[in-house]
Amino acid sequence: GGMGEVYQATDTRLGKVVSIKLLKVSSTHALTRAELDFKRRFERECAICAALKNENIVQVSDYGITDEGYPFYVMEYLEGLTLQQVLKQETKLSVERAIGIMIQICTGLRSVHEGITLKTSDMGPNPRIKVIHRDLKPANIFLVPTALGERVKIIDFGVAKIQSSHLENANFSQSLLGTHHYAAPEQFNDRENIDERADIYCLGIILYEMLAGVDPFGLKLPGQRVTGESWIKAHLIKPVQPLRSQMGCESLSIELEQIAMRCLEKNPDQRFSTVQALAQALESERNTIRSSFKAFINL
């Protein structure tokens, strides 16, 4: 979409299917401001993905420029569905599956938030740089079926924020980088101080929607289009509807509701401080659920 396209291809040297993401902006002509911004984000996405070596993040194996001047990079070919596609089919997921998906997302994000090393020629020793995804949403969570169960892959780091004043000062457009539906409040009013807790807010919305089948603010009704302005207002001032108040969610545990609601706090200081802390809370809740199930079976 936009200025990029993704193709299925074959690596003739390795004899395997791959995906190629191609930027539809050629470096052979003068670029507009929008094209230049997009090209920088594309190049940064390529650098970030190539530096990340985590089984829950799509892997990049090569990059280059076509004869026509179009930048591209090669990544692993993923077979399966995005979480967005799954939720369109099933509306909402079981507690076990939703928690499992969320824990894997946290595992992938932990390596991102803890920092990557980018090779640069003008910064001396290569430092570890924290990265914030900023555009987590079901469309960017890919679910790959495997013999060992569902494998989560985080994709699309095109609007990721590199927490380094040297690298972030790239003169990008000041418009929102991300998706209104899933953006944290601070992405609208405090863009300079965005950290990993913005990603945790996005995860809160994703978790809520996986469990309830609806958004946390009651905005998205069947057949109704929600404007960007409505999402912004909801994120900034509208209270989140308690998870267990949603139809079919009455039997969810109070603890699970508290986890989701904590992620969705408008003040970043009141959310989980790290994805590791969120994953630990979810793992504890999953163990409690499994123990209760085993006890019930043994009755």
C-alpha positions in Angstrom: 0.0 0.0 0.0 1.0 3.7 -0.3 4.4 3.9 -1.8 5.4 0.2 -1.1 4.6 -3.2 -2.6 5.3 -6.7 -1.4 6.0 -9.5 -3.8 6.4 -13.3 -3.5 9.6 -14.4 -5.1 12.2 -17.2 -5.3 15.8 -17.0 -4.0 17.4 -18.9 -6.9 20.7 -19.4 -4.9 19.0 -21.0 -1.9 16.0 -22.4 -3.7 13.4 -21.0 -1.3 10.4 -18.8 -1.4 10.9 -15.3 0.0 9.1 -11.9 0.1 10.4 -8.8 -1.4 9.3 -5.4 -0.2 9.8 -2.8 -2.9 9.7 1.0 -2.5 7.8 2.6 -5.4 10.0 5.7 -5.2 13.0 5.8 -7.5 16.2 7.5 -6.5 16.8 8.4 -10.1 14.6 11.5 -10.0 14.2 14.4 -7.6 12.0 13.4 -4.7 9.1 15.3 -3.2 9.0 15.9 0.6 6.5 13.0 1.1 8.6 10.7 -1.1 11.8 11.6 0.8 10.1 11.0 4.2 8.8 7.6 3.0 12.2 6.6 1.5 13.9 7.4 4.9 11.3 5.4 6.8 11.7 2.5 4.3 15.5 2.5 4.7 15.2 2.7 8.5 12.7 -0.2 8.5 15.2 -2.3 6.5 18.1 -1.4 8.9 16.0 -2.2 12.0 14.6 -5.6 10.7 18.1 -6.6 9.5 19.5 -5.9 13.0 16.7 -7.8 14.8 17.3 -11.5 15.3 14.2 -12.8 17.1 11.9 -15.6 16.1 8.9 -13.4 16.7 10.0 -10.7 14.3 10.0 -11.1 10.5 13.6 -11.7 9.4 15.4 -9.7 6.7 18.1 -11.5 4.6 19.1 -9.1 1.9 18.5 -5.6 0.5 19.5 -3.5 -2.5 18.4 -1.2 -5.3 16.9 -2.3 -8.6 18.3 -1.2 -12.0 15.5 1.3 -12.1 16.6 2.9 -8.8 13.9 1.4 -6.5 15.1 0.3 -3.0 14.0 -3.1 -1.9 14.7 -5.7 0.9 14.2 -9.4 1.0 12.5 -11.1 4.0 11.3 -14.5 5.0 8.0 -15.6 3.3 5.3 -16.0 5.9 2.4 -18.4 5.3 -0.7 -17.9 7.4 -3.0 -15.0 8.3 -2.6 -11.7 10.0 -4.4 -11.3 13.4 -6.7 -8.8 11.6 -7.8 -11.5 9.2 -8.3 -14.0 12.0 -10.4 -11.5 14.0 -12.6 -10.8 10.9 -13.3 -14.6 10.7 -13.7 -15.3 14.4 -14.6 -11.9 16.0 -12.9 -12.8 19.3 -10.5 -15.5 20.5 -10.3 -17.9 23.4 -8.5 -16.6 26.5 -5.7 -19.2 26.1 -5.1 -18.2 22.5 -5.2 -14.5 23.1 -2.8 -14.7 26.0 -0.4 -17.0 24.0 -0.4 -14.5 21.1 0.2 -11.6 23.4 3.1 -13.3 25.2 4.8 -13.9 21.9 4.3 -10.3 20.8 5.9 -9.2 24.1 8.9 -11.6 23.5 9.5 -10.0 20.1 9.1 -6.5 21.4 11.4 -7.1 24.3 14.4 -7.5 21.9 13.3 -4.3 20.1 12.9 -2.2 23.2 16.1 -3.4 24.7 18.0 -2.1 21.7 19.6 -2.9 18.5 23.0 -2.2 17.0 23.0 -0.3 13.7 26.2 0.0 11.7 27.0 3.6 11.2 30.1 5.3 9.8 29.8 8.6 11.7 29.0 7.7 15.2 32.2 6.0 16.3 31.5 2.8 18.3 28.1 1.4 17.4 25.8 1.9 20.3 22.7 -0.1 21.2 19.6 1.9 20.3 16.1 1.4 21.7 13.4 1.1 19.1 9.6 1.8 19.6 7.4 0.2 17.0 4.6 2.8 17.2 2.2 1.1 14.8 1.3 -2.2 16.5 -2.1 -3.4 15.3 -3.7 -6.7 14.2 -2.7 -6.1 10.6 1.0 -6.0 11.7 0.8 -9.3 13.7 1.2 -12.3 11.5 0.2 -15.8 12.7 2.1 -18.7 11.2 0.8 -22.3 11.9 3.7 -24.7 12.8 4.0 -28.2 14.1 4.6 -26.7 17.5 1.7 -24.4 17.5 1.0 -20.9 16.4 4.1 -18.7 15.8 3.7 -14.9 16.0 5.7 -12.6 13.7 5.7 -8.9 14.1 5.9 -7.1 10.8 6.1 -3.5 9.4 8.6 -1.3 11.3 8.1 1.5 8.8 7.2 4.1 11.4 9.3 2.8 14.2 11.0 5.4 16.4 14.7 5.1 17.1 15.5 6.6 20.4 18.6 8.4 19.4 18.6 12.2 18.8 21.3 11.7 16.1 19.3 9.2 14.1 15.8 10.5 14.9 16.5 14.0 13.6 15.6 13.0 10.1 13.1 15.9 9.4 10.2 13.5 9.1 6.7 14.8 8.5 5.0 15.9 11.7 1.7 14.1 10.8 0.8 11.1 13.0 3.1 8.2 12.3 0.9 5.2 13.2 -2.7 4.3 13.1 -5.4 6.4 14.9 -7.3 3.3 16.1 -4.3 1.9 18.1 -2.2 5.0 18.9 -1.3 5.8 22.5 -2.5 9.2 23.8 1.1 10.5 23.9 1.4 10.0 20.2 -0.9 12.9 19.7 0.3 15.4 22.4 3.8 14.4 23.5 5.6 13.0 20.4 9.1 13.8 21.7 8.9 11.6 24.8 7.4 8.5 23.4 8.9 5.3 24.8 8.0 1.6 25.0 4.9 2.3 27.1 3.3 3.6 23.9 3.6 0.1 22.4 2.1 -1.3 25.6 -1.0 0.9 25.1 -1.3 -0.5 21.6 -1.0 -4.1 23.0 -3.8 -3.2 25.5 -6.2 -2.4 22.7 -5.2 -5.6 20.8 -5.7 -7.8 23.9 -9.0 -6.1 24.6 -10.3 -6.7 21.1 -9.1 -10.3 21.0 -11.0 -11.1 24.2 -14.1 -8.9 23.7 -14.4 -8.6 19.9 -15.0 -4.9 20.2 -12.9 -1.8 20.8 -12.4 -0.5 24.4 -14.4 2.7 23.8 -17.5 1.3 22.1 -16.9 3.4 18.9 -16.8 0.8 16.1 -20.3 -0.4 15.5 -21.3 -2.6 12.5 -21.6 -0.7 9.3 -20.3 2.5 11.0 -17.1 4.3 10.0 -15.1 5.9 12.8 -13.2 9.1 12.0 -9.6 9.7 13.0 -10.8 12.6 15.1 -13.2 10.3 17.1 -10.3 7.9 17.8 -8.1 10.8 19.0 -10.7 12.1 21.3 -11.3 8.6 22.7 -7.6 8.0 23.4 -7.2 11.3 25.0 -10.3 11.7 27.2 -12.8 8.9 26.8 -12.8 6.3 29.6 -12.2 2.7 28.7 -15.2 0.4 29.2 -14.5 -2.3 31.7 -13.6 -5.5 29.9 -15.9 -7.7 31.9 -18.8 -5.4 31.1 -18.7 -6.5 27.4 -21.1 -9.2 26.2 -19.7 -12.7 26.7 -16.8 -11.4 28.9 -18.5 -11.8 32.2 -16.6 -15.0 33.0 -13.2 -13.5 32.4 -11.1 -13.2 35.6 -10.8 -9.9 37.4 -7.0 -10.3 37.1 -7.1 -10.6 33.3 -9.4 -7.5 33.1 -6.9 -5.6 35.4 -4.0 -6.5 33.0 -5.9 -5.2 30.0 -7.1 -2.0 31.8 -3.6 -1.3 33.1 -2.2 -1.4 29.6 -4.9 1.1 28.6 -4.1 3.8 31.2 -3.9 7.2 29.6 -1.0 8.1 31.8 2.1 6.1 30.7 3.3 6.0 34.3 0.3 3.9 35.3 0.9 1.3 32.6 3.3 -1.7 32.8 6.7 -0.2 32.5 8.0 -2.9 30.2 6.7 -5.7 27.9 8.6 -8.1 30.1 6.4 -7.1 33.1 3.3 -7.4 30.9 4.3 -10.9 29.7 5.0 -12.0 33.3 1.6 -10.9 34.4 0.0 -12.7 31.5 2.0 -15.9 32.1 0.9 -15.9 35.7 -2.7 -15.5 34.7 -2.3 -18.3 32.1 -0.8 -20.6 34.8 -3.7 -19.8 37.1 -6.3 -20.6 34.4 -4.5 -23.9 33.6 -4.3 -24.9 37.3 -8.0 -24.2 37.8 -8.9 -26.2 34.7 -6.8 -29.2 35.9 -8.5 -29.0 39.3 -11.9 -29.0 37.7 -11.0 -32.0 35.5 -9.8 -33.9 38.6 -13.1 -33.4 40.5 
